Amino acid sequence: MSDPSPTAVPGDPAPPPARMRIGELARRAAVTVRTIHHYERQGLLGDGDRSVGGHRYYGPDTLVRLEKIRQLKEMGLTLEDIGGILDLLCGDPRTLDGRRRVLDVLRRHLAEADVRIAHLRRFRADVAQRIDMLEHLLQDA
């Protein structure tokens, strides 16, 4: 039996229903049911409430958490990093501890990005040098 609430698409201004089955939650969050189960196993989402029949139901707060996870993943954070700060972001974002932890994670990612950029610059210089060398050899042939 499906949830009688209307199906919405991401960005739909209609508020989510108070209780959603996992399929509705997945549609609204634009993720798969498998992704939701994975995040539950990782401890990023609660298990949802259970009906008498054993069906899981999720509230709008779970939808908010899924959106935060998506945003943090787009910033390059790992699920492990996200797990360390998600509760802070979904709670009161004005807390000093929360700001410090998010800032620490972002600083670490910036340092890692700088290292990757340096490696890519060296790799690019090496590739450019090899191209120049091969072009000269072809011209001399």
C-alpha positions as CSV (number, residue, x, y, z in Angstrom):
1,M,0.0,0.0,0.0
2,S,1.5,3.4,-0.9
3,D,1.5,6.6,1.0
4,P,-1.5,8.7,0.0
5,S,0.5,11.9,0.0
6,P,1.1,13.5,-3.4
7,T,4.5,12.9,-5.0
8,A,6.6,16.0,-5.3
9,V,9.8,16.8,-7.2
10,P,12.9,18.4,-5.7
11,G,12.4,22.1,-5.5
12,D,8.6,21.8,-5.2
13,P,7.5,24.5,-2.8
14,A,4.9,22.2,-1.3
15,P,6.0,21.2,2.2
16,P,6.7,17.5,2.7
17,P,4.0,15.5,4.5
18,A,4.5,14.9,8.2
19,R,5.2,11.2,7.5
20,M,6.7,9.8,4.3
21,R,7.5,6.2,3.3
22,I,11.0,5.7,2.0
23,G,10.0,5.9,-1.6
24,E,8.4,9.3,-1.2
25,L,11.5,10.5,0.8
26,A,13.8,9.2,-1.9
27,R,11.8,11.0,-4.6
28,R,11.7,14.3,-2.7
29,A,15.4,14.1,-1.9
30,A,16.3,13.0,-5.5
31,V,18.2,10.0,-4.2
32,T,17.7,6.3,-4.4
33,V,16.1,4.1,-1.7
34,R,19.5,2.3,-1.6
35,T,21.3,5.6,-0.8
36,I,18.9,6.2,2.1
37,H,19.6,2.7,3.5
38,H,23.4,3.3,3.0
39,Y,23.2,6.6,5.0
40,E,21.2,4.9,7.7
41,R,23.9,2.2,8.0
42,Q,26.5,5.0,8.2
43,G,24.6,6.6,11.1
44,L,23.8,9.7,9.1
45,L,20.0,9.2,9.3
46,G,17.8,7.8,11.9
47,D,15.8,4.6,11.2
48,G,12.5,6.4,10.9
49,D,9.4,5.6,12.9
50,R,7.8,2.2,12.5
51,S,4.1,1.6,11.8
52,V,2.3,-1.2,13.5
53,G,2.8,-3.2,10.2
54,G,6.5,-2.6,10.4
55,H,6.7,0.1,7.6
56,R,9.2,2.9,8.1
57,Y,8.0,6.5,8.0
58,Y,10.3,9.5,7.9
59,G,9.6,13.1,8.8
60,P,10.6,16.4,7.1
61,D,13.7,16.6,9.3
62,T,15.1,13.6,7.4
63,L,14.6,15.4,4.2
64,V,16.5,18.4,5.6
65,R,19.4,16.0,6.6
66,L,19.5,14.5,3.1
67,E,19.8,18.0,1.6
68,K,22.6,18.9,4.0
69,I,24.4,15.6,3.1
70,R,24.1,16.4,-0.6
71,Q,25.4,19.9,-0.1
72,L,28.4,18.7,1.9
73,K,29.2,16.0,-0.6
74,E,29.2,18.6,-3.3
75,M,31.8,20.5,-1.3
76,G,34.0,17.4,-1.4
77,L,33.5,16.2,2.2
78,T,33.5,12.5,2.8
79,L,30.7,10.7,4.5
80,E,33.0,10.3,7.5
81,D,33.5,14.1,7.7
82,I,29.8,14.6,7.2
83,G,29.0,12.3,10.0
84,G,31.1,14.4,12.3
85,I,29.4,17.7,11.6
86,L,25.9,16.8,10.3
87,D,24.2,17.0,13.7
88,L,25.8,20.4,14.3
89,L,24.5,21.7,11.0
90,C,21.0,20.3,11.4
91,G,20.8,21.7,14.9
92,D,21.5,25.3,15.9
93,P,24.2,26.5,13.4
94,R,25.0,29.4,15.6
95,T,26.8,27.4,18.2
96,L,30.5,28.2,18.5
97,D,31.5,24.5,18.7
98,G,29.6,23.8,15.5
99,R,31.2,26.6,13.6
100,R,34.7,25.5,14.8
101,R,34.2,21.9,13.7
102,V,32.9,22.9,10.3
103,L,35.7,25.4,9.9
104,D,38.3,22.7,10.8
105,V,36.9,20.3,8.3
106,L,36.8,22.9,5.5
107,R,40.4,24.0,6.3
108,R,41.6,20.4,6.1
109,H,39.8,20.0,2.7
110,L,41.4,23.3,1.5
111,A,44.8,22.0,2.4
112,E,44.2,18.7,0.7
113,A,43.0,20.6,-2.4
114,D,46.2,22.7,-2.5
115,V,48.3,19.5,-2.4
116,R,46.3,18.0,-5.2
117,I,46.6,21.2,-7.3
118,A,50.4,21.2,-6.8
119,H,50.6,17.5,-8.0
120,L,48.4,18.3,-11.0
121,R,50.6,21.3,-11.9
122,R,53.7,19.1,-11.8
123,F,51.9,16.5,-13.9
124,R,50.8,19.1,-16.4
125,A,54.3,20.5,-16.7
126,D,55.7,17.0,-17.3
127,V,53.0,16.2,-20.0
128,A,53.6,19.6,-21.7
129,Q,57.4,18.9,-21.7
130,R,56.9,15.5,-23.3
131,I,54.6,17.0,-25.9
132,D,57.2,19.6,-26.8
133,M,59.9,16.9,-27.0
134,L,57.8,14.7,-29.2
135,E,56.8,17.6,-31.5
136,H,60.5,18.5,-32.0
137,L,61.3,14.9,-32.8
138,L,58.5,14.8,-35.4
139,Q,59.7,18.0,-36.9
140,D,63.3,16.7,-37.2
141,A,62.2,13.5,-38.8
